[in-house]
Amino acid sequence: MKPEKDGMPPAKIRALLIENKVKQVDIAKDLGLSTGCPGRVIDRHYKSHRVQEAIAKSVKVPFEKMWGKAA
């Protein structure tokens, strides 16, 4: 599957997190961030390469496939 220009939609990212039993709050704790930060990055209200990498790594999906080339 070819990566989309804008990456995966937020609903797909959340579904992958649930499938892999990864909680957004755990990602936030690991990175020392507020508990809402990963959700805001997923919804693309904020852009944080560090959080995007952590989310992609936690569900074992390549960064470019999840977030797109513009990330």
C-alpha positions as CSV (number, residue, x, y, z in Angstrom):
1,M,0.0,0.0,0.0
2,K,1.4,3.3,-1.1
3,P,1.6,6.0,1.6
4,E,-1.0,8.8,1.3
5,K,0.2,12.3,0.9
6,D,-1.3,13.3,4.2
7,G,-0.8,9.9,5.9
8,M,-3.5,7.9,7.7
9,P,-6.7,9.4,8.9
10,P,-7.0,9.9,12.7
11,A,-9.6,7.1,13.0
12,K,-7.2,4.6,11.4
13,I,-4.4,5.6,13.8
14,R,-6.7,5.2,16.8
15,A,-7.8,1.8,15.5
16,L,-4.2,0.6,15.2
17,L,-3.5,1.8,18.8
18,I,-6.5,-0.2,20.0
19,E,-5.5,-3.3,18.0
20,N,-2.0,-3.2,19.5
21,K,-3.3,-2.5,23.0
22,V,-1.4,0.8,23.2
23,K,-3.0,3.7,25.2
24,Q,-2.4,7.3,24.3
25,V,-1.8,8.0,28.0
26,D,1.1,5.5,28.1
27,I,2.8,7.2,25.1
28,A,2.4,10.6,26.9
29,K,3.9,9.2,30.1
30,D,6.8,7.7,28.3
31,L,7.6,11.0,26.6
32,G,6.9,13.1,29.7
33,L,4.0,15.0,28.1
34,S,0.4,15.9,29.1
35,T,-2.1,13.0,28.6
36,G,-3.9,14.9,25.9
37,C,-0.9,15.6,23.7
38,P,-0.9,12.4,21.6
39,G,-4.5,12.8,20.8
40,R,-4.0,16.4,19.6
41,V,-1.1,15.2,17.4
42,I,-3.2,12.4,16.0
43,D,-6.0,14.9,15.2
44,R,-3.3,17.1,13.7
45,H,-4.1,20.1,15.9
46,Y,-0.4,20.0,16.9
47,K,2.7,18.7,15.0
48,S,5.4,17.0,17.0
49,H,7.9,14.8,15.2
50,R,8.8,13.2,18.5
51,V,5.2,12.2,19.3
52,Q,4.6,11.1,15.8
53,E,7.6,8.8,15.9
54,A,6.5,7.3,19.2
55,I,3.0,6.6,17.9
56,A,4.3,5.0,14.7
57,K,6.9,2.9,16.6
58,S,4.3,1.7,19.2
59,V,2.1,0.2,16.5
60,K,5.0,-0.9,14.3
61,V,4.0,1.1,11.2
62,P,6.6,3.1,9.1
63,F,6.6,6.8,9.9
64,E,5.9,7.8,6.3
65,K,3.0,5.5,5.9
66,M,1.3,6.8,9.1
67,W,2.0,10.5,8.8
68,G,2.8,11.0,5.1
69,K,5.8,12.6,3.4
70,A,5.0,16.1,4.6
71,A,5.4,15.1,8.2
